[in-house]
Amino acid sequence: MARLIRTEKEVEGRYEEVWLVVEEDALQQWPAGARSIVGQPAVRVDGLERARGEAIFTADLRLNGMLHTAVLRSPHAAATVGRIDLTPALALPGVHVALGPGDIPQLEDDCNYEGVAVAAVCADTLAQARAALAAVEIEWTVREPLLDADEAVRRGQYVNDGPRVRERGDFERGLAEADVVVTGEFTTAVVLHNSMETHQAVVQWVGDAVEVHISTQYIWGVRDTVASGLGLPPDKVRVICHYMGGGFGSKNEPDDYTFIAAELAKRTGRPVKCALTRREENVNSGNRNATIQRLTIGAKSDGTLTALGGDFLNAVGWSGWSSSTEGPMQMLYACANVKTTTYGAKINQPPMKAFRAPGFVEGTFGLESLLDELASKLDLDPMELRRRNYADHDAADARPFSSKRLMECYRRAEPHWERRHEVRARSTDTVKRGVGMASQIWYGGGGPPSYAWIRVGSDGRVTVVTAMQDIGTGTKTAMAQIAAEELGIPFEHVTVSIGDSARGPYAAISAGSSTTPSMGPAVRAAAADAKRQILEIAAQRHHLEERVLDLKDGNVVSADGNLSSPLSEVVGLLEDAQILGKGARGPNPTGMQVLTFGVQVAEVAVDVETGEVWVDRIAAVHDVGRVINPLGASSQIEGGIIQGVGHTLSEERLHDPKTGRILTSGLDAYRLPTIADVPEIISELVDEPDEHLTNLGSKGLGEPPIIPTAAAIANAIRDATGADVRSLPISRAEMLRALREAELRAKEREKVGAPAGV
Amino acid sequence: MSNTLNVNDHLYEFHSPAGTTLAETLRDELALTGTKVACAEGHCGACTVLVDGSPTLACITLAHSVGDAKVTTIEGLREHPMVESFVRSDALQCGFCTPGQIVSAVALVEAKAVPTRDEIRHAMAGNLCRCGAYPKIEEAIRTWQD
């Protein structure tokens, strides 16, 4: 039965209160452990078409009569268009339409960051559109940009209502009770998503409706935003995305290029493509914003945390939101006295967007690094320090966890942690080696609404229909596994049809590690509904009671073993008729906090003469409830860690400190990890269902693996060298600075006559 | 200047104006969209094709400069065991860089059937994968003959 509830909905660590219609989730979870299909490694159902280059991405669409677009974007961080003349562009060959500021709300003449869209031209070919764009005459009045986030805070210039203060207990009292206090300022750089397929859309009008082909993480979100932007009923907007080339949080919305293409398509009556270039992508498609974190930890001499405090400054950009950089400090450990203040600085830089666990990647680097400095001061094993402060319920709001197996993660990480003695022993005079660890906490429970349909044909093959997207996480494969498992049919007999809002029910966003935990239970419910109908028919066909029948390995079987008849024999009776099952995602457990956990152990080598850092090995143990596809899961862990290594050692968006212009928009200057930079990666999942969460007990895995990587590497560097690195990326300059600082500290200690060996 | 291209052992006439890249001609004129363009500046390797067997960045190669050389794209390698090996090893996530990865991998194993780990890392370092499928790409290349 449908039920109306008022509930908190969480996406990327942001909560909102919403009304939701949910359907009860009547299915029991499967018992723990791998099953015949779920929990077994499965190769991607769409692997072959992607590998063979047959998958048609938005970038590959070639619609009849399709026109191409070039967009004029502000080259200035703060400027106003004084005069603009589009007519020279219109005179050039192949040009159809040119749009300027005000023609649509997405084209502006008051630009507060580099990359604001000002004008657009569409032409028969992309080369013609670009040539025409170059002919547009434009004059700018350039202003002094505000680029310093601290200065923005001093001026009270925020992207939101102001600082976010979260406090429990009494931080000052907790600090007074501490035997040891450590403080540190940590900074993280702006990093760029760099999805291999840039942001793009192809838009065409069909009568009074619009079709949007788009590389997106959220078909239904695009549909709603385009509908409201164009003043159309949502059902007049069809959004299609069969394959997409990466998003990592940056492709949740339609953005300016979609609206530019829609307007040009309307004016020309032709399909219009608007695709960002790589350089536009790296300026204008979002970023993980820089942070400054000023942190304090107080503890008793036995390691018990008495106070956690921090000022977190998110250098958000001109718009966007102020991520939960304080989240790990608020949530990771049991501590009675916590006070955090988070500032969202509004500066003349391109807006941030969600990037794989926004806030938590940055906040975990600061918190977990400083915690190891504390462990070092207390002469405590860092792993033991974390165990002593284990939170057995949500420290921030006192709710119980639906499940938490972080202690089990620590236990399984021990063999990797124990390697530190042997690793350190391999150090030489110039190359120091060490091992570090860091914990992970994050969301990932997903939630309603999400729906799936199941179609069973008379040949016994099954199609799962839902209008979700697979951004490369392998969700499509996981859904096939869940449907096959519930229906008792071979994995190969399931097809999954996704990617089109006109051809399937509402499906969740592929963000916030929520796709599998949101969609999986709906698919299982739909499969169960179809299975019930099949058994009803089989019971009548074989004159048996439904309760003695089941589906197994593609056969209808009876409990006494006398009947084993192929599914196709029963459903074959239907000829052209079909069995249709439908399923919905049930509600999340009331009054519980649904989170994911994990730990990573990194091994590094540091050349103390040059400051070069190598990551040799990372072991990851994560708890995300039941694992659907261990093969795809290991790939997601590896991918998260590799992005984490990039953020930690090489990736940094640089801007000109005077003009604010982005200097690293090309892939020559913005240094992504290559295959040669990849450490040995060992991954393990606890794989125990969350007994309170849905009919699956599965949480999401997209984001957790990137969260602790930077801190684990920084802590391994401390273990190897005694140096406290404080900023990401850990450039050679930063490494050498930290080494010099450690050396000075050691000399100071000698001067004051500390006993040798301390 | 030739206005024909030998692609996957098929002779195509093409009409792209001078200055058009090989990637643009393959994708826009010959509709061979398996070759992807991700940066268009020769930095990422997504557009890799073989020209007379050598891995070549099609986004910074002019179509008119190819002449009589034989171009091999992912469409010409679809039956190569490397494709199946990538799928089996889960060596792709979003799959956008994958055709270029496979073309580079094929060139590598054509030169040396069983490359070492270091040889794989050296030969494949020009093919970026933002999803981070690298460990599985390495595995796919190590096990392609299985």
Interface residues (C-beta under 8 A of the other chain):
Chain A: V43 R44 D46 G47 L48 R50 A51 R52 G53 E54 A55 I56 F57 A59 D60 R62 T125 A127 H193 N194 S195 M196 E197 T198 Y243 M244 G245 G246 F248 T277 R278 I471 G472 T473 G474 L631 G632 S634 S635 Q636 E638 G639 G640 I641 I642 Q643 G666 L667 D668 L672 P673 T674 I675 A676 V678 I681
Chain B: P17 G19 T20 R27 D28 A31 T33 G34 T35 K36 V37 A38 C39 A40 E41 H43 C44 A46 T73 I74 E75 R78 V83 E84 F86 V87 R88 D90 L92 Q93 C94 G95 F96 C97 T98 P99 I102 I120 R121 H122 M124 A125 G126 N127 L128 C129 R130 C131 G132 A133 Y134 P135 K136 I137 E138
